[in-house]
């Protein structure tokens, strides 16, 4: 990442200083999770920097006709002492255009997402203490078709590391990791692989899962299908993991990330039954779950 030329950004930084000092009214999102606004609403004397305050762990920004800049303040409803343990991830909309996205800390800007970057499904993550989001509109002859937008998520640094370590989803989990995943994952199901769709452009595989038993799900990713009355859903993982359809049941665990189920530990179900029984006999299983 490179630092932006300070001379070119000095007017914007001065505008930021005024806003932080209370020199202009801040604009809040309607629900404190998502913000949608327009650059056309800027008054001529206040078109430099606009503040946005969000209080949720996930949401989105949608900035139509971007002009000037936005300061995105993420202030989740947790103790400020816990901020240092957080990772922020953003995922630009597929057709996002019209602005660069920077990390800003104590006046220094580092480019995070360049205007026009069309990397499919690209997610950008950084530590909460590395700085805030500064979204600067780029010069445009015609802003009428420009919308800058992205989703954001805040999560613990440990979870973020697991999601964005390239080899993590492909590496077999140890018995201890499987048992912990059963207790802490966003979804836990027993099921079989019905089909696998590979998306070469996004370097991802979509696992189409038939669910035999639903233990837990945070979001309604796995649902009853009308035609068969069976539970089905989709789980994403890296293409390099080489997942293929096959016989037998698995215990699928994982995390929700930008509204998608991401694969975590996925042992064969018979192996999970063995490790669960061994841990339970020794009084070492971290939580109770019916393994049958």
VENPEDA-V955880 format. One record per residue. RES is the residue in three letters. PHI is phi in whole degrees, -180 to 180 (* if undefined). OMEGA is omega as a letter, one per 20 degrees, with the letter a starting at -180 (* if undefined). D_CENTER is the distance of its C-alpha to the mean C-alpha in whole Angstrom. Layout:
RES|PHI|OMEGA|D_CENTER  RES|PHI|OMEGA|D_CENTER
This chain:
UNK|*|a|20  UNK|-114|r|23  UNK|-84|r|25  UNK|-75|r|26  UNK|-59|a|29  UNK|-68|a|30  UNK|-63|a|33  UNK|-70|a|31  UNK|-101|a|29  UNK|-57|r|31  UNK|-59|r|32  UNK|-70|r|28  UNK|-67|r|28  UNK|-65|r|31  UNK|-63|r|30  UNK|-62|r|27  UNK|-61|r|30  UNK|-64|a|32  UNK|-67|r|29  UNK|-65|r|28  UNK|-88|r|31  UNK|89|a|32  UNK|-78|r|33  UNK|-148|a|31  UNK|-73|r|30  UNK|-85|r|26  UNK|-109|a|24  UNK|-106|r|22  UNK|-72|a|19  UNK|-73|a|21  UNK|-122|r|19  UNK|67|r|17  UNK|-115|a|14  UNK|-125|r|14  UNK|-130|r|17  UNK|-135|a|19  UNK|-148|a|22  UNK|-134|r|24  UNK|-68|a|26  UNK|-73|a|29  UNK|-85|a|29  UNK|-65|r|30  UNK|-78|a|33  UNK|-58|a|35  UNK|-89|a|35  UNK|-133|a|32  UNK|-97|a|30  UNK|-85|a|29  UNK|-134|r|26  UNK|-124|a|24  UNK|-97|r|22  UNK|-128|r|19  UNK|-117|r|18  UNK|-129|a|15  UNK|-116|a|16  UNK|-107|r|13  UNK|-85|r|10  UNK|-156|a|8  UNK|170|a|9  UNK|-152|r|10  UNK|-121|r|13  UNK|-136|a|16  UNK|-116|a|19  UNK|-86|r|22  UNK|49|a|25  UNK|-61|r|23  UNK|-140|a|26  UNK|71|a|26  UNK|-156|r|23  UNK|-120|r|20  UNK|-107|a|19  UNK|-101|a|16  UNK|-99|r|17  UNK|-95|a|14  UNK|-129|a|16  UNK|-65|a|15  UNK|-82|r|18  UNK|-135|r|19  UNK|-63|r|21  UNK|-55|r|21  UNK|-65|a|22  UNK|-88|a|19  UNK|-57|a|17  UNK|-66|r|18  UNK|-94|a|16  UNK|-99|r|13  UNK|-116|r|10  UNK|-105|r|8  UNK|-123|r|5  UNK|-126|r|6  UNK|-130|a|6  UNK|-60|r|10  UNK|-60|a|12  UNK|-56|a|14  UNK|-107|a|17  UNK|-60|a|16  UNK|-160|r|19  UNK|109|a|22  UNK|-158|r|20  UNK|-94|r|19  UNK|-115|a|16  UNK|-118|r|17  UNK|-93|a|17  UNK|-123|r|20  UNK|-148|r|22  UNK|48|r|25  UNK|87|r|26  UNK|-96|a|25  UNK|-111|r|22  UNK|-124|a|20  UNK|-67|r|19  UNK|-106|r|15  UNK|-133|r|15  UNK|-84|r|19  UNK|-55|r|20  UNK|94|r|20  UNK|-66|a|18  UNK|-108|r|17  UNK|-62|a|15  UNK|-66|r|14  UNK|60|a|10  UNK|-71|r|10  UNK|-119|a|7  UNK|-114|a|9  UNK|-125|r|8  UNK|-158|r|11  UNK|-68|a|13  UNK|-55|a|14  UNK|-80|r|17  UNK|-81|r|17  UNK|141|r|17  UNK|-107|a|16  UNK|-94|r|15  UNK|-122|a|18  UNK|-108|a|18  UNK|-113|r|22  UNK|-65|r|23  UNK|-94|a|25  UNK|-59|a|29  UNK|-135|r|29  UNK|-76|a|32  UNK|-138|a|31  UNK|-95|a|28  UNK|-65|a|28  UNK|-108|a|26  UNK|-100|r|23  UNK|-137|r|20  UNK|-98|a|17  UNK|-153|r|14  UNK|-160|r|10  UNK|-92|r|7  UNK|-134|r|6  UNK|-143|r|5  UNK|-114|a|7  UNK|-150|r|8  UNK|-68|a|12  UNK|-62|r|12  UNK|-66|r|14  UNK|-65|a|11  UNK|-62|r|9  UNK|-63|r|12  UNK|-65|a|12  UNK|-69|a|9  UNK|-116|r|10  UNK|-90|a|14  UNK|-55|a|15  UNK|-88|a|18  UNK|-58|a|17  UNK|-69|a|16  UNK|-94|a|20  UNK|-79|r|21  UNK|-60|a|23  UNK|-84|r|23  UNK|-74|r|26  UNK|-58|a|27  UNK|-63|r|26  UNK|-64|r|22  UNK|-64|a|23  UNK|-64|r|24  UNK|-69|r|22  UNK|-62|r|19  UNK|-60|a|21  UNK|-85|a|21  UNK|-116|a|18  UNK|-73|r|15  UNK|-74|r|14  UNK|-142|r|16  UNK|-141|a|19  UNK|-140|r|22  UNK|-102|a|25  UNK|-167|a|25  UNK|-127|r|26  UNK|-86|a|25  UNK|-84|a|26  UNK|-165|r|25  UNK|-133|r|23  UNK|-109|a|22  UNK|-97|r|21  UNK|-114|a|19  UNK|-63|a|21  UNK|-64|a|19  UNK|-93|r|16  UNK|56|a|17  UNK|-135|r|16  UNK|-119|r|18  UNK|-106|r|17  UNK|-95|r|19  UNK|-90|a|21  UNK|-112|r|22  UNK|-95|a|25  UNK|-95|r|25  UNK|-96|r|28  UNK|-152|r|27  UNK|-103|r|24  UNK|-87|a|24  UNK|-165|r|20  UNK|-151|a|17  UNK|-79|r|15  UNK|-124|a|14  UNK|-84|r|17  UNK|-77|a|16  UNK|-103|a|19  UNK|-136|r|22  UNK|-71|r|26  UNK|-94|a|27  UNK|-64|a|30  UNK|-73|a|32  UNK|-113|a|32  UNK|75|r|31  UNK|-101|r|29  UNK|-84|r|25  UNK|-141|r|23  UNK|-173|a|19  UNK|-127|r|17  UNK|-128|r|15  UNK|-102|r|13  UNK|-151|a|14  UNK|-74|r|16  UNK|-60|a|19  UNK|-65|r|21  UNK|-71|r|21  UNK|67|a|23  UNK|-68|r|23  UNK|-133|r|26  UNK|-61|r|27  UNK|-168|a|30  UNK|-82|r|32  UNK|94|a|31  UNK|-97|r|29  UNK|-124|r|26  UNK|-100|a|24  UNK|-95|r|20  UNK|-128|r|17  UNK|170|a|14  UNK|-118|r|10  UNK|-87|a|8  UNK|-144|a|5  UNK|53|r|4  UNK|78|a|8  UNK|-118|r|9  UNK|-81|r|11  UNK|-110|a|11  UNK|-69|r|14  UNK|-110|r|15  UNK|-79|a|19  UNK|-148|r|21  UNK|-75|r|25  UNK|-61|a|28  UNK|-63|r|29  UNK|-65|r|32  UNK|-70|r|31  UNK|-63|r|29  UNK|-58|r|32  UNK|-63|a|34  UNK|-69|r|31  UNK|-67|a|31  UNK|-64|r|35  UNK|-61|r|35  UNK|-67|a|33  UNK|-67|r|34  UNK|-62|a|38  UNK|-94|a|37  UNK|71|a|36  UNK|-110|a|32  UNK|-71|a|30  UNK|-72|r|27  UNK|-156|a|27  UNK|-93|r|29  UNK|-153|r|28  UNK|-72|a|30  UNK|-81|a|30  UNK|-89|*|33
